[in-house]
Amino acid sequence: MDEGFEENVGQRKSLCRRIRNVPESVAAGVQHFFYRLGMNIARSPMQWIAGSTIIVLLCLSGLYRFRQEKNPLKLWVPPDSDFVRDTEWLLGNFDEGQRTETMILTADNVLDPFVLYELNEITKRIISLQTSKKPVLAWTDVCFKVPLITEYTIRNRRGVDDDFFDEEPTARMNKTKFEPSVHAPSDIYCKIFNSFPKGCLLFSILDLWNFDSDLIRIQTRRDIIDKLHSTKLSPTLGHPMNFSELLGGVETDYKGRIVSAKAVKTLWMVHINFTSINMGESGNVVGTADWASTSVLDWEAEFVKELWANAERLKNENPFNKTIKLFYEAGRSFGDVSSSTMFQDITKLMIGIILMTLYVQFILSRFNWVEYRFCLTTAGLLCVGGAFIVAVGACSLFKVPFGPVHSSLPLMLLGLGVDDIFVMMASWKELMSVQEHREKSLEQRIAMMLSHAGAAICITSLTDVVAFIIGASTILPSLESFCIYAAVGVLVTFLLQITFFVAFFSLDVKRAESKRNGMFPCIIHKSYEPSIKNRESRISRIINYIYSKIVLTLPGKLLVIGITLGITTAGVMGTLQLQQWFDMNWFLPEGSYLQEFISVRNAQFPNKGYPSMVILGDLDYHTELPKILDFTDTLKNLSTIDHVDSWPHDFSDFVRMYYEKDVKSQTFTSEEFQLYLSKFLFSQMGGKYQGNFHFISNITCGQSAPRVKVSSINFAFKSFSGPDEWLPAMDNAKLTLTDANIDGLAFIWSTVFGAWVTDKVIATEVTRNIFLALICVMATTSVLIAEPQTCCWILVCVSLTLVDICGFMYYWGLSIDIVSCIGLELAVGLSVDYAAHVAHAFLHSKSPKNEENRQKRAVNAVRHIGVAVICGAGSMLLSQLPLIFSEAYVFKTFFKIFFLAITFGLWHGLLFLPVILSTIGPKSLHTHHLNVTETGLNTITKDIDAQLPLNPVKNNDE
C-alpha cells in the first residue's frame, strides 16, 4: 500500500516536473531551430540570398491576376447587407436614372438683376461647353430629358380647334378640372403629346425669364419678387415648379413673401444608363466614385473646369459686387477630391519612409567607412520590399483584390521589419560583448545571434500573423482584404529577415573584419583599427541607472503603477464615450472646392435632408395599392421624414377626380389599373412621375400601360446630426415598410445607406476583432513561450494599450469607423511587439545558481532589448511625422492611432511590465545550472562545433 502510494506520489512529482519544464523545452526547441538555421545560412550565404531572391521574383508572376477593387459596394459595405443586395437588384432592373450637378451662387441679395444676369451668363457657358475627348459631348447629349409641354400649357393649338382646350360640358358639370389626357380623344391628344419635343431638365430661377440675359438686365427687384411668387409653371418646360425652393438664406416680409435671399442654386439633371457602367473603368482607386458612365464623367470634368474658371473670375474681376461667390459640385466631385488628396499625401508617406531609412542607417552605422552599413541597411529594407511584392503577388494569384487602404501596408511592414533588424543587432552586440563569444567562428556567432533573436522576433511576428488572420474573418470587405495582405506580408517579412537579411549580415561581418568599405567593398582601409567599445554601452549605463535607481525602486514602482492606473481610468472613460460614426465628407480636405460647397450648402440650405426612395417590384398593383397608400401615409407621419413625393396619392386623387373611384374602398381590375395609370402618366398631374416607373415594355400614349416592372416613391429624410439619429430613422422607415405587409418585393434605398449600414455594424466588428486578436495573442504566446504567467502579463499589457488607444481616440476627435478599425488592427501588432520582446528577454535573462533576482533580470532585459525596442518605435514614429501635415483623413487617422499605439505600447512594455516582472515575475529559464535549455543548446553547439574548425577572431570590430 505504502509502496503504491509512494509510486503515485513519484509519478505526480514527475508529471509536475515535466509540466514545469515545458517552457524550457519549448525555448530550447526554438533556439535549436534558429541555431541550426543560422549555422546553415552563415556557411553558404550567397545561396540563401539567391534562393530568397528567386522566390520573390517568382511571386511577381501573380501580378498578372492583380485587380484593384474600385467598386464602393465591394470595399466599404458588408457583402451580406440589405444595401448591397438591394443596390445590385436596383442596378440590374432600373436600367436608367439620373444624378445631379449643383451650382450655388451667393451674394448679399441674389434677387438682384445684376446677380441674376451674372448667373445667367455662367449658365449659358455651361450649356454651350463641350468635352475635349472624342466623341465630343455637349450638355444636350448627357442631360436627363423630359417632354416640353410649354405649348400645351399656353394653348398653342398647332392647328387643332380651340374647342380642344375648352372645358367640356361633362367636366364642367362634374366640377372637375379639364384634363385632356382624360377628356380629349386619345388619337388627337396623343398626336399632340407625341409631337412635344424633349428638353433637358434644369432647375433654375433663370427659367422665369427664359434664360434671356437682356430681359433679366432690365428687371427691377420688385419685378423679380413678383415673378417669383406668381409663376407656378416652368416657362420653358411647362411642368409645375416651386422656384422658391431654389433660394437659400431667405428673408420674408410680414405676409411671408420672400423679399431677399443670400443664395440661389441651379440643379443640372444628368441621365445615367446603368447598363453601360463599368466600375473598373469609371471607378477610382480609393473606391469613392459614384456610378456613372465614362461619357458622363468626361462631361462632368468639363463642367467642373468651367465653373472653377468662373469662380476664379468672380474673385478677381468683379468690381461691382465683391460679395458674389460661386460654389459647385458635380457627381464626380467627391471621388475626384478624395482620391486626389490620397495621392497628394503619398508624397508625405514617401518622405516618412526616406526619414526612416536615414534613421536606420544612423542607428546601425558608426562614423567611419568600415562600419558604415549602407549595404546592410539596404538589405534590411529590401526584405520589406520583397515581402510587399510577395504579398501582392500571392494574394493576387488567389484573386484577393487590392484596396485603397492597402497603401499603408508598406509602412506597417517597414515598422515591423526595422524592429526585427534592431532586435537582431541588439542580440549581436550582446553576444559580442563577451570575450569568449568573440573568439568563436563566424558561423557560430551568427548561429548564436539568430538563436536568441530569432526566438524573440518569431513570437512577435507569428502573433501578428495570427491576429491578422483572425481580422480577415471580418464582414467588412476592405478590412478583410487588408488583413489577408498584412498577414502574408508580415509572415514573409519575418522569413526574409531570418534568411535573406541574416545571409547578408554574415557577408557584412566578413566585410568589416576584412576592413572593407561599407559602401564600396572593393576599397580596403588598412589603417582601420576596430574598437570593441560601442556607443550603446553609454546608453546601457544610462538605462541601468534609470531602472536600478529610479524606476524599479519602491517609490518608482508605485509611481509607474499609479500613472498606469490613471491613464487606464482615462482610457476607459474615453472608450465608453467613443462613438461609431463615419462621415464620407471627412475624406475631403479643408480648402477644397467641394468642402467649401458643402459648407455653403449646409449654411444656406440647412434643411436639406437625405434623398431616398421606396422601391416596389413586380407587384399586383391593383390589389396592393391600398396597402401602398397606407404605408405612404405612415411614412409621411414619421418625425424623421422631411417630405414624400407620393405618386400613389396623386394617382388616387386622379382616379377619384376623373373616374369617381376610391382606390381604398373600391376594387378594380388589372386592366382598369393599367388604363388609369397610362392616363395618369400622360397627364399634367402625373407626367412628372414617368421617371418613377419602368415597364416590361415601352409605355405608349393612348394605350393601357404595360405591366409595371419596378416603380419608386421618392422621399427625403430630415437632416441629422449623428448616427444616434440616422440609424433609428433608417430602421424605423424599413420597419414601417415591413409592417405594411405588401405582397411582393419592396425595400427602401438611399445612397447614404451604404455609410449608415457600415456605421451600424462597425462598433460590433471592432469589439469582435479586438477580442479575437487578444485571444490570438494569448494562444500564440502560450505556444511559443509556454510560460503561463509571462503570457498573461503580455496579454494584460496589450489589453491596457488597446483600451488607452480607444479612450484617447475619443479625446483626439476620432470615432469608430472603417479607417480607425484598420488602424486598431495595426495597433494590436505594434503593442504586442513591445510587451513580447521585454517579456521574452526577462524570461531568458540568467540568474546566478540557486538565486532568483527578479529586479536584476528586469534591468538586464530592458538593457538588452530596450534600446532595440526604443529604436524600432522611434523609426516608426519618425516615418509617421510627415503625416501630421496630411490633408487625407486616412493618413491623419493612421498617424493618431500609430502615435497612441507607440506611446502607450512603450509605456506598458518598457515601464509597467518591468515593474510587474521585477516584483512577481516568473523564474528564469536559466535558473538551474544544467537546465533543459542550456543542456540542449550546448549539445547541439558541440555537435556542430565538431564539424567546424575553431576560428578565433581577435580585435573584432564589433
C-alpha positions, 0 to 999 in steps of 0.5 A, spaced: 500 500 500 505 504 502 509 502 496 503 504 491 502 510 494 509 512 494 509 510 486 503 515 485 506 520 489 513 519 484 509 519 478 505 526 480 512 529 482 514 527 475 508 529 471 509 536 475 516 536 473 515 535 466 509 540 466 514 545 469 519 544 464 515 545 458 517 552 457 524 550 457 523 545 452 519 549 448 525 555 448 530 550 447 526 547 441 526 554 438 533 556 439 535 549 436 531 551 430 534 558 429 541 555 431 541 550 426 538 555 421 543 560 422 549 555 422 546 553 415 545 560 412 552 563 415 556 557 411 553 558 404 550 565 404 550 567 397 545 561 396 540 563 401 540 570 398 539 567 391 534 562 393 530 568 397 531 572 391 528 567 386 522 566 390 520 573 390 521 574 383 517 568 382 511 571 386 511 577 381 508 572 376 501 573 380 501 580 378 498 578 372 491 576 376 492 583 380 485 587 380 484 593 384 477 593 387 474 600 385 467 598 386 464 602 393 459 596 394 465 591 394 470 595 399 466 599 404 459 595 405 458 588 408 457 583 402 451 580 406 447 587 407 440 589 405 444 595 401 448 591 397 443 586 395 438 591 394 443 596 390 445 590 385 437 588 384 436 596 383 442 596 378 440 590 374 432 592 373 432 600 373 436 600 367 436 608 367 436 614 372 439 620 373 444 624 378 445 631 379 450 637 378 449 643 383 451 650 382 450 655 388 451 662 387 451 667 393 451 674 394 448 679 399 441 679 395 441 674 389 434 677 387 438 682 384 438 683 376 445 684 376 446 677 380 441 674 376 444 676 369 451 674 372 448 667 373 445 667 367 451 668 363 455 662 367 449 658 365 449 659 358 457 657 358 455 651 361 450 649 356 454 651 350 461 647 353 463 641 350 468 635 352 475 635 349 475 627 348 472 624 342 466 623 341 465 630 343 459 631 348 455 637 349 450 638 355 444 636 350 447 629 349 448 627 357 442 631 360 436 627 363 430 629 358 423 630 359 417 632 354 416 640 353 409 641 354 410 649 354 405 649 348 400 645 351 400 649 357 399 656 353 394 653 348 398 653 342 393 649 338 398 647 332 392 647 328 387 643 332 380 647 334 380 651 340 374 647 342 380 642 344 382 646 350 375 648 352 372 645 358 367 640 356 360 640 358 361 633 362 367 636 366 364 642 367 358 639 370 362 634 374 366 640 377 372 637 375 378 640 372 379 639 364 384 634 363 385 632 356 389 626 357 382 624 360 377 628 356 380 629 349 380 623 344 386 619 345 388 619 337 388 627 337 391 628 344 396 623 343 398 626 336 399 632 340 403 629 346 407 625 341 409 631 337 412 635 344 419 635 343 424 633 349 428 638 353 433 637 358 431 638 365 434 644 369 432 647 375 433 654 375 430 661 377 433 663 370 427 659 367 422 665 369 425 669 364 427 664 359 434 664 360 434 671 356 440 675 359 437 682 356 430 681 359 433 679 366 438 686 365 432 690 365 428 687 371 427 691 377 427 687 384 420 688 385 419 685 378 423 679 380 419 678 387 413 678 383 415 673 378 417 669 383 411 668 387 406 668 381 409 663 376 407 656 378 409 653 371 416 652 368 416 657 362 420 653 358 418 646 360 411 647 362 411 642 368 409 645 375 415 648 379 416 651 386 422 656 384 422 658 391 425 652 393 431 654 389 433 660 394 437 659 400 438 664 406 431 667 405 428 673 408 420 674 408 416 680 409 410 680 414 405 676 409 411 671 408 413 673 401 420 672 400 423 679 399 431 677 399 435 671 399 443 670 400 443 664 395 440 661 389 442 654 386 441 651 379 440 643 379 443 640 372 439 633 371 444 628 368 441 621 365 445 615 367 444 608 363 446 603 368 447 598 363 453 601 360 457 602 367 463 599 368 466 600 375 473 598 373 473 603 368 469 609 371 471 607 378 477 610 382 482 607 386 480 609 393 473 606 391 469 613 392 466 614 385 459 614 384 456 610 378 456 613 372 458 612 365 465 614 362 461 619 357 458 622 363 464 623 367 468 626 361 462 631 361 462 632 368 470 634 368 468 639 363 463 642 367 467 642 373 473 646 369 468 651 367 465 653 373 472 653 377 474 658 371 468 662 373 469 662 380 476 664 379 473 670 375 468 672 380 474 673 385 478 677 381 474 681 376 468 683 379 468 690 381 461 691 382 459 686 387 465 683 391 460 679 395 458 674 389 461 667 390 460 661 386 460 654 389 459 647 385 459 640 385 458 635 380 457 627 381 464 626 380 466 631 385 467 627 391 471 621 388 475 626 384 477 630 391 478 624 395 482 620 391 486 626 389 488 628 396 490 620 397 495 621 392 497 628 394 499 625 401 503 619 398 508 624 397 508 625 405 508 617 406 514 617 401 518 622 405 516 618 412 519 612 409 526 616 406 526 619 414 526 612 416 531 609 412 536 615 414 534 613 421 536 606 420 542 607 417 544 612 423 542 607 428 546 601 425 552 605 422 558 608 426 562 614 423 567 611 419 567 607 412 568 600 415 562 600 419 558 604 415 552 599 413 549 602 407 549 595 404 546 592 410 541 597 411 539 596 404 538 589 405 534 590 411 529 594 407 529 590 401 526 584 405 520 589 406 520 590 399 520 583 397 515 581 402 510 587 399 511 584 392 510 577 395 504 579 398 501 582 392 503 577 388 500 571 392 494 574 394 493 576 387 494 569 384 488 567 389 484 573 386 484 577 393 483 584 390 487 590 392 484 596 396 485 603 397 487 602 404 492 597 402 497 603 401 499 603 408 501 596 408 508 598 406 509 602 412 506 597 417 511 592 414 517 597 414 515 598 422 515 591 423 521 589 419 526 595 422 524 592 429 526 585 427 533 588 424 534 592 431 532 586 435 537 582 431 543 587 432 541 588 439 542 580 440 549 581 436 552 586 440 550 582 446 553 576 444 559 580 442 560 583 448 563 577 451 570 575 450 569 568 449 563 569 444 568 573 440 573 568 439 568 563 436 567 562 428 563 566 424 558 561 423 557 560 430 556 567 432 551 568 427 548 561 429 548 564 436 545 571 434 539 568 430 538 563 436 536 568 441 533 573 436 530 569 432 526 566 438 524 573 440 522 576 433 518 569 431 513 570 437 512 577 435 511 576 428 507 569 428 502 573 433 501 578 428 500 573 423 495 570 427 491 576 429 491 578 422 488 572 420 483 572 425 481 580 422 480 577 415 474 573 418 471 580 418 464 582 414 467 588 412 470 587 405 476 592 405 478 590 412 478 583 410 482 584 404 487 588 408 488 583 413 489 577 408 495 582 405 498 584 412 498 577 414 502 574 408 506 580 408 508 580 415 509 572 415 514 573 409 517 579 412 519 575 418 522 569 413 526 574 409 529 577 415 531 570 418 534 568 411 535 573 406 537 579 411 541 574 416 545 571 409 547 578 408 549 580 415 554 574 415 557 577 408 557 584 412 561 581 418 566 578 413 566 585 410 568 589 416 573 584 419 576 584 412 576 592 413 572 593 407 568 599 405 561 599 407 559 602 401 564 600 396 567 593 398 572 593 393 576 599 397 580 596 403 582 601 409 588 598 412 589 603 417 582 601 420 583 599 427 576 596 430 574 598 437 570 593 441 567 599 445 560 601 442 556 607 443 550 603 446 554 601 452 553 609 454 546 608 453 546 601 457 549 605 463 544 610 462 538 605 462 541 601 468 541 607 472 534 609 470 531 602 472 536 600 478 535 607 481 529 610 479 524 606 476 524 599 479 525 602 486 519 602 491 517 609 490 518 608 482 514 602 482 508 605 485 509 611 481 509 607 474 503 603 477 499 609 479 500 613 472 498 606 469 492 606 473 490 613 471 491 613 464 487 606 464 481 610 468 482 615 462 482 610 457 476 607 459 472 613 460 474 615 453 472 608 450 465 608 453 464 615 450 467 613 443 462 613 438 461 609 431 460 614 426 463 615 419 462 621 415 464 620 407 465 628 407 471 627 412 475 624 406 475 631 403 480 636 405 479 643 408 480 648 402 477 644 397 472 646 392 467 641 394 468 642 402 467 649 401 460 647 397 458 643 402 459 648 407 455 653 403 450 648 402 449 646 409 449 654 411 444 656 406 440 650 405 440 647 412 434 643 411 436 639 406 435 632 408 437 625 405 434 623 398 431 616 398 426 612 395 421 606 396 422 601 391 416 596 389 417 590 384 413 586 380 407 587 384 399 586 383 398 593 383 391 593 383 390 589 389 396 592 393 395 599 392 391 600 398 396 597 402 401 602 398 397 608 400 397 606 407 404 605 408 405 612 404 401 615 409 405 612 415 411 614 412 409 621 411 407 621 419 414 619 421 418 625 425 424 623 421 421 624 414 422 631 411 417 630 405 414 624 400 413 625 393 407 620 393 405 618 386 400 613 389 396 619 392 396 623 386 394 617 382 388 616 387 386 623 387 386 622 379 382 616 379 377 619 384 377 626 380 376 623 373 373 616 374 369 617 381 373 611 384 376 610 391 382 606 390 381 604 398 374 602 398 373 600 391 376 594 387 378 594 380 381 590 375 388 589 372 386 592 366 382 598 369 389 599 373 393 599 367 388 604 363 388 609 369 395 609 370 397 610 362 392 616 363 395 618 369 402 618 366 400 622 360 397 627 364 399 634 367 398 631 374 402 625 373 407 626 367 412 628 372 412 621 375 414 617 368 421 617 371 418 613 377 416 607 373 419 602 368 415 597 364 416 590 361 415 594 355 415 601 352 409 605 355 405 608 349 400 614 349 393 612 348 394 605 350 393 601 357 400 601 360 404 595 360 405 591 366 409 595 371 416 592 372 419 596 378 416 603 380 419 608 386 416 613 391 421 618 392 422 621 399 427 625 403 429 624 410 430 630 415 437 632 416 441 629 422 446 630 426 449 623 428 448 616 427 444 616 434 439 619 429 440 616 422 440 609 424 433 609 428 430 613 422 433 608 417 430 602 421 424 605 423 422 607 415 424 599 413 420 597 419 414 601 417 415 598 410 415 591 413 409 592 417 405 594 411 405 587 409 405 588 401 405 582 397 411 582 393 418 585 393 419 592 396 425 595 400 427 602 401 434 605 398 438 611 399 445 612 397 447 614 404 445 607 406 451 604 404 455 609 410 449 608 415 449 600 414 457 600 415 456 605 421 451 600 424 455 594 424 462 597 425 462 598 433 460 590 433 466 588 428 471 592 432 469 589 439 469 582 435 476 583 432 479 586 438 477 580 442 479 575 437 486 578 436 487 578 444 485 571 444 490 570 438 495 573 442 494 569 448 494 562 444 500 564 440 504 566 446 502 560 450 505 556 444 511 559 443 513 561 450 509 556 454 510 560 460 503 561 463 504 567 467 509 571 462 503 570 457 498 573 461 502 579 463 503 580 455 496 579 454 494 584 460 499 589 457 496 589 450 489 589 453 491 596 457 494 599 450 488 597 446 483 600 451 488 607 452 488 607 444 480 607 444 479 612 450 484 617 447 481 616 440 475 619 443 479 625 446 483 626 439 476 627 435 476 620 432 470 615 432 469 608 430 469 607 423 472 603 417 479 607 417 480 607 425 478 599 425 484 598 420 488 602 424 486 598 431 488 592 427 495 595 426 495 597 433 494 590 436 501 588 432 505 594 434 503 593 442 504 586 442 511 587 439 513 591 445 510 587 451 513 580 447 520 582 446 521 585 454 517 579 456 521 574 452 528 577 454 526 577 462 524 570 461 531 568 458 535 573 462 540 568 467 540 568 474 546 566 478 545 558 481 540 557 486 538 565 486 532 568 483 533 576 482 527 578 479 529 586 479 536 584 476 533 580 470 528 586 469 534 591 468 538 586 464 532 585 459 530 592 458 538 593 457 538 588 452 532 589 448 530 596 450 534 600 446 532 595 440 525 596 442 526 604 443 529 604 436 524 600 432 518 605 435 522 611 434 523 609 426 516 608 426 514 614 429 519 618 425 516 615 418 509 617 421 511 625 422 510 627 415 503 625 416 501 630 421 501 635 415 496 630 411 490 633 408 487 625 407 483 623 413 486 616 412 493 618 413 491 623 419 487 617 422 493 612 421 498 617 424 493 618 431 492 611 432 500 609 430 502 615 435 497 612 441 499 605 439 507 607 440 506 611 446 502 607 450 505 600 447 512 603 450 509 605 456 506 598 458 512 594 455 518 598 457 515 601 464 509 597 467 511 590 465 518 591 468 515 593 474 510 587 474 516 582 472 521 585 477 516 584 483 512 577 481 515 575 475 516 568 473 523 564 474 528 564 469 529 559 464 536 559 466 535 558 473 538 551 474 545 550 472 544 544 467 537 546 465 533 543 459 535 549 455 542 550 456 543 542 456 540 542 449 543 548 446 550 546 448 549 539 445 547 541 439 553 547 439 558 541 440 555 537 435 556 542 430 562 545 433 565 538 431 564 539 424 567 546 424 574 548 425 575 553 431 576 560 428 578 565 433 577 572 431 581 577 435 580 585 435 573 584 432 570 590 430 564 589 433 
